[in-house]
Amino acid sequence: MDKEEIKKIIHDVADNIVQASHQEGRLRTRSQAAASPKDGAEPKSDQSKGVRRAIRKFKSAQSSAARKKLAKTQEEQKEEPPSESEEQAVAEPPLSKTTEVVQSSEDPLKNSIPQAVGVFLYKPLTPLPSLAPYIQRVIEIRIAKEYMCKSNKAYRMRNFWGSDIYTSDSDIVCILQHSGMFIIGDLPPDKIAGVAVYFRVSKGRNSYQGSLRSGIRSKKLGIFDGCSIKPENCRVLETLGTTEELIQMAGVMSETIPTSFKKSSPINMRHVIAPPETEVIFNLSSEPAYKFSLPAFADYSSDPAQRTSNILYENVFYFETADRRYELAKEDNKSTSYRLSEVLSPFEKDSKFMESHAIPLDKQFVKPLLSGVGWKEFRWSENRTLHVKEMVIEDISNFKCFPLKLSLIHICRCRRYAVCRSRWSPYH
């Protein structure tokens, strides 16, 4: 065979191979097309694939162009300074109604505590001293929590005149409620010792208008010869002050009672036993009392009749710390044991109250602490401290003594006990 015949055979074989491969490809394409369509859908052709590919390229080109345009715009904005309207819009965002109310109510001067040049201690039905030296100045009045309730007798009388600006003889607790600085409830507030109210003093006015505010109505008044007071602020106190401060504040208070108020009976100084080496100070009720001293309680007197243990047969001792008052009395006339109690609401237990109630005080006015204690168990020290059993009372400042005055119920009980004892006694 020559070379030409060999080439022809090779070309024929190659053509057959190509035709067979084409035939196999067409069969494979038909089988795939028959398996792929679903729910009558037609198979995707090569032409549709190309169209979709072209659409994707167009969208990508469009999005890239948009991103480039946005970046260019931002660069131009950075180079240009913002306008005044834009700065205001950025610096002052729109506020909600709640924020506007809070901001309108906030006043930096209202929250500041003014500097007081005079400090006074409140006592019901007791007017302030002359405030002429404090005109155009600020004074501070401290109120114990025991008086900050509706049971305060001065609060019930509603003796205060004016609105916003009041007369200087007005009741401070009524002003506190009327001005809205503190809401007075049925019971004294807890967890505080009291409040301090700050007033701006000015001259008396020709008229004071009455008004109804916070559930309490103030009275109307014409010309007032005294001073006017305007409440400016109020703060809560954890303590009313030290013993020296309370004595100083009570000492500057006026001792005269206004004619419009009910005058209390004078203090009978014979009820106060004056042991040696004592001096008069003021107690929690702003009344004279005797300063605590060791000879007054430690039975140092050479005369047995003047010893405290013998005095307590016919009297009851009341001694105080900075904010508490205690009652020391015998269990009964024939007993040699003593009882110790804490007086509730000591600021209200003045001499008038003590004269109108039984002594020792009834159970509703005291809180029992110890009973059946012998006199030798009371250990008094020079540093004004009392040790009795496991109890320690420190910083005793003053004391008073009142004679026994039993209630009718107590007297009846004692007589009944005496009658029963005499009836069943083997010696009768």
Salt bridges, closest charged atoms under 4 A:
GLU24 OE2 - ARG28 NH2 3.20
GLU140 OE2 - ARG142 NE 2.97
GLU140 OE2 - ARG235 NH2 3.63
ASP164 OD1 - ARG213 NH1 2.59
ASP186 OD1 - LYS150 NZ 3.94
GLU232 OE2 - ARG200 NE 2.88
GLU245 OE1 - ARG142 NH1 3.76
GLU279 OE2 - LYS291 NZ 3.87
GLU287 OE1 - LYS400 NZ 3.92
GLU320 OE2 - ARG325 NE 2.60
GLU342 OE2 - ARG324 NH1 2.75
ASP350 OD2 - LYS153 NZ 3.85
ASP395 OD1 - ARG384 NH2 3.86
